[in-house]
């Protein structure tokens, strides 16, 4: 089977959202935990923000985590998301993938509002058939694995016709749970390409436009033409 469907992670794969997330995490910590240190977030990127707070402040109860998350959302949904930038070459590469007939999707742990604000703000929405966030359905998704499984089943896609592109081990494991090949974005935060737990990796890209060079996506068509 040839690949016709590409699932993209958002943060660390399509978009550099770290500046805005750090800004809003710091705002939340200043409000809820004055005097506490947040530390670097780059290597923690990938899980939902609540989980990141739980990892950094492992002595907090659920009520305090709720409070941190509430302050983060207030900051990020209003101003933090505006600090996001697309990685170099993302718009042009997505345009080429779309023109070649490949269907593109986004799977993210980020809620719908900031996700769509970012994609619209960077003029990327037009390249995606579907954008799946945890709150896209009344019964919330709890992981990217659930999001991916949902799309595969709803659209009746064969795993062999798909590929998942992400930067984190979480992305790779989500793909593996659905038997979907994984392409690691080495320029992102998660460094999935260095993880021994990632066993379904079929390629590594150092820059987003390197997708165009991959045989798994661009291969000879039935008439010998490159697509």
C-alpha positions as CSV (number, residue, x, y, z in Angstrom):
1,X,0.0,0.0,0.0
2,X,1.1,3.6,-0.6
3,X,0.8,6.3,2.0
4,X,-2.0,8.7,1.3
5,X,-2.7,10.0,4.8
6,X,-0.4,12.0,7.1
7,X,-1.1,12.7,10.8
8,X,0.8,15.6,12.2
9,X,1.5,16.4,15.8
10,X,1.2,20.2,16.4
11,X,3.7,21.5,19.1
12,X,7.2,20.8,18.1
13,X,6.4,19.4,14.7
14,X,4.4,22.0,12.8
15,X,4.7,24.9,15.1
16,X,7.1,26.2,17.7
17,X,4.8,27.0,20.6
18,X,7.4,26.9,23.4
19,X,7.7,30.7,23.9
20,X,4.0,31.2,24.5
21,X,3.7,28.1,26.7
22,X,6.6,29.2,28.8
23,X,5.1,32.7,29.1
24,X,1.8,31.4,30.3
25,X,3.3,28.7,32.6
26,X,5.3,31.4,34.3
27,X,2.3,33.6,34.6
28,X,0.4,30.7,36.3
29,X,3.2,29.9,38.7
30,X,3.6,33.5,39.7
31,X,-0.1,33.7,40.5
32,X,-0.6,30.3,42.2
33,X,2.9,29.4,43.6
34,X,4.8,32.7,44.2
35,X,8.4,32.0,44.9
36,X,8.5,28.5,43.3
37,X,10.7,27.9,40.3
38,X,9.4,26.5,37.0
39,X,12.6,25.4,35.3
40,X,13.1,24.6,31.6
41,X,10.1,23.2,29.7
42,X,11.7,22.2,26.4
43,X,12.4,18.6,27.4
44,X,9.0,18.2,29.1
45,X,6.9,19.3,26.0
46,X,4.5,16.7,24.7
47,X,2.0,15.8,27.4
48,X,-1.0,18.0,28.4
49,X,-0.1,21.1,30.4
50,X,-1.6,19.6,33.6
51,X,0.8,16.7,33.3
52,X,3.7,19.0,32.8
53,X,2.8,20.9,36.0
54,X,2.4,17.6,37.8
55,X,5.9,16.5,36.7
56,X,7.5,19.8,37.8
57,X,5.6,20.2,41.1
58,X,5.1,16.6,42.2
59,X,4.0,17.7,45.7
60,X,0.8,19.4,44.6
61,X,-2.7,18.1,45.2
62,X,-5.4,18.0,42.4
63,X,-6.9,21.3,43.6
64,X,-3.6,23.2,43.2
65,X,-3.1,21.6,39.8
66,X,-6.6,22.7,38.8
67,X,-5.7,26.2,39.9
68,X,-2.5,26.3,37.9
69,X,-4.2,25.0,34.8
70,X,-6.9,27.6,35.1
71,X,-4.4,30.5,35.3
72,X,-2.4,29.0,32.5
73,X,-5.5,28.7,30.2
74,X,-6.5,32.3,31.0
75,X,-3.1,33.5,29.9
76,X,-2.5,31.2,27.0
77,X,-5.9,31.4,25.4
78,X,-5.7,35.2,25.4
79,X,-2.0,36.0,24.6
80,X,0.3,33.0,24.9
81,X,-0.9,31.4,21.6
82,X,0.0,34.5,19.7
83,X,3.7,33.8,20.3
84,X,3.6,30.6,18.2
85,X,5.5,30.5,14.9
86,X,5.5,27.9,12.1
87,X,8.8,26.0,11.7
88,X,10.7,27.1,8.5
89,X,9.2,25.6,5.4
90,X,6.0,24.4,6.9
91,X,3.5,26.3,4.7
92,X,5.3,25.5,1.5
93,X,5.8,21.9,2.3
94,X,2.1,21.4,3.4
95,X,1.1,23.1,0.1
96,X,3.2,20.6,-1.9
97,X,1.9,17.6,0.1
98,X,-1.7,18.7,-0.4
99,X,-1.1,19.4,-4.1
100,X,0.2,15.8,-4.5
101,X,-3.1,14.5,-3.2
102,X,-1.9,13.5,0.3
103,X,-4.5,14.0,3.0
104,X,-3.2,15.8,6.1
105,X,-4.6,15.8,9.7
106,X,-3.6,17.3,13.0
107,X,-3.6,15.4,16.3
108,X,-2.9,17.4,19.4
109,X,-3.2,17.5,23.2
110,X,-4.0,21.2,22.9
111,X,-7.7,22.3,23.4
112,X,-9.6,23.4,20.3
113,X,-9.7,27.2,20.9
114,X,-5.9,27.8,21.0
115,X,-5.3,25.1,18.3
116,X,-7.6,26.8,15.8
117,X,-6.4,30.3,16.8
118,X,-2.8,29.2,16.0
119,X,-3.6,27.4,12.8
120,X,-5.8,30.3,11.6
121,X,-3.3,32.9,12.7
122,X,-0.5,31.2,10.8
123,X,-2.8,30.5,7.8
124,X,-2.4,26.7,8.0
125,X,-6.0,25.6,8.4
126,X,-6.6,25.1,4.7
127,X,-4.1,22.3,4.4
128,X,-5.8,19.9,6.9
129,X,-8.8,17.7,6.3
130,X,-9.4,17.3,10.1
131,X,-8.0,18.7,13.3
132,X,-8.5,16.5,16.3
133,X,-8.2,18.0,19.8
134,X,-9.1,16.4,23.2
135,X,-12.4,18.4,23.3
136,X,-13.5,17.8,19.8
137,X,-16.2,15.4,21.0
138,X,-18.4,15.4,24.1
139,X,-16.5,12.4,25.4
140,X,-13.0,13.9,25.6
141,X,-10.0,12.1,24.2
142,X,-7.4,11.3,26.9
143,X,-4.5,10.7,24.5
144,X,-3.2,11.0,21.0
145,X,-3.6,7.2,20.7
146,X,-7.3,7.6,21.2
147,X,-7.5,10.5,18.7
148,X,-5.6,8.5,16.1
149,X,-7.7,5.4,16.6
150,X,-10.9,7.5,16.3
151,X,-9.8,8.9,12.9
152,X,-8.7,5.6,11.5
153,X,-12.0,4.0,12.4
154,X,-14.2,6.9,11.4
155,X,-12.5,7.4,8.0
156,X,-11.9,3.6,7.6
157,X,-8.2,4.1,6.9
158,X,-5.8,1.2,6.8
159,X,-2.8,1.7,9.0
160,X,-0.5,0.9,6.1
161,X,-1.8,3.8,4.2
162,X,-0.9,6.3,6.9
163,X,2.1,7.8,8.7
164,X,2.4,9.8,11.9
165,X,4.9,12.6,12.1
166,X,5.8,13.9,15.6
167,X,8.7,14.9,17.8
168,X,7.9,13.1,21.1
169,X,8.0,9.5,22.4
170,X,4.3,10.0,23.2
171,X,3.7,10.6,19.4
172,X,5.6,7.5,18.5
173,X,3.8,5.3,21.0
174,X,0.4,6.6,19.8
175,X,1.3,5.6,16.3
176,X,2.6,2.2,17.4
177,X,-0.6,1.5,19.3
178,X,-2.4,1.7,16.0
179,X,0.3,0.0,13.9
180,X,1.0,3.2,12.0
181,X,4.6,4.0,10.9
182,X,6.3,6.9,12.6
183,X,8.5,9.7,11.2
184,X,10.5,11.6,13.9
185,X,10.9,15.4,13.7
186,X,14.4,15.7,15.2
187,X,14.2,19.5,15.3
188,X,11.3,19.4,17.8
189,X,11.3,19.2,21.6
190,X,10.8,15.5,22.3
191,X,13.8,13.9,20.7
192,X,11.8,10.8,19.9
193,X,14.5,9.7,17.4
194,X,16.9,9.1,20.3
195,X,14.5,7.0,22.4
196,X,15.0,3.2,22.7
197,X,11.2,2.9,23.2
198,X,10.5,4.0,19.7
199,X,10.5,0.9,17.5
200,X,8.1,1.9,14.7
201,X,10.3,4.8,13.3
202,X,10.7,4.6,9.5
203,X,12.5,8.0,9.0
204,X,14.0,11.0,10.8
205,X,13.8,14.5,9.4
206,X,16.1,17.3,10.6
207,X,13.9,20.0,9.0
208,X,10.3,20.0,8.0
209,X,10.9,20.4,4.2
210,X,12.9,17.1,4.3
211,X,9.5,15.3,4.1
212,X,9.6,16.0,0.4
213,X,12.7,13.8,0.1
214,X,11.2,10.7,1.7
215,X,10.4,7.8,-0.6
216,X,7.6,6.7,1.8
217,X,5.6,9.8,0.8
218,X,6.9,10.7,-2.7
219,X,7.3,7.6,-4.8
220,X,6.9,6.6,-8.4
221,X,3.3,6.5,-9.5
222,X,1.7,3.9,-11.7
223,X,3.1,5.6,-14.9
224,X,6.5,6.1,-13.4
225,X,5.9,9.8,-12.5
226,X,6.9,11.1,-9.1
227,X,4.0,12.3,-7.0
